[in-house]
């Protein structure tokens, strides 16, 4: 079984991901640092390199019903 991508809750709408923040060995095992912007109406953003999901605390993707909302990949907002 494949492990689901890591989820990070944050209070910031602009986040950086290098894929190795919590990995022993650091950046040598990660990917180039990318800056991602969380749309407050969607409440989350996924890293295109490692699929780590950043969820805006208190946003629509945060909480028990988070999985029930539409994802931008499903055409939400289009």
N, C-alpha and C positions, 0 to 999 in steps of 0.2 A: 504494500500500500504506500502511495506517495504521500509524504507529509504536506499539509497545507502551507502556503507561504506565511511568513511572519507578519503579524499585525502590530502596528505601533500606534498608540493613542497619543495625540499631541494637541496642545492649545494654540499652536502656530499654524497659519495657513500656508506659509512658505517653509518647506523642509528640504534638507539635503540627504541624499542616500549614496553610500559608497559600497553597499553590499557587505561590508565587513565590520560594522560598528561593534558587534558583540561576538565576533569570531576571533579565537586565539590565532595570532599570526598577522592580524590586521589587514591593511590594504593589499598586501601581496595576494590575498585570497579573494578579494572583492572585485569591484568593477570601477570604472571612472566615476568620480563624484558628479552627480546630477542634482540640479535644483528642481523641485516639483512644487506646483501651486495647487492647493486644495480649493476647489470651488465650494463656497459655503452652502450653496443650494444642493449640492450633491453630498458633501460631507466626507469625501475620501478621495485619495489618488493612489494609483499603483505605480511602482517603479517599473519601467520598461525593461530593465536589465534583470532584476532578481525577483520581481513580482511582489516585493514587500509592500503591504498596504498600510498607508498612513490615514488614520481616522481622526477627524476633527472632534475634539471633546465637546459634547453638547450639540453636535451637528446631527443631521438626519441619518447618518450611517452609524451613530453611536447609540448603544442601548440594545435591549432585547429584541426589538423589531427591526434591527439594522439589516438583516438578511432579506427582509420582505420588500424593500424599496427597489426601484428600478435603477439599473446601472447605466452609466453613459454609454457603455458598450452595447447595451440593448436598445439604444435609440432615445434614451431619455434626454430631453432638452433639444432634440433634433427636429 
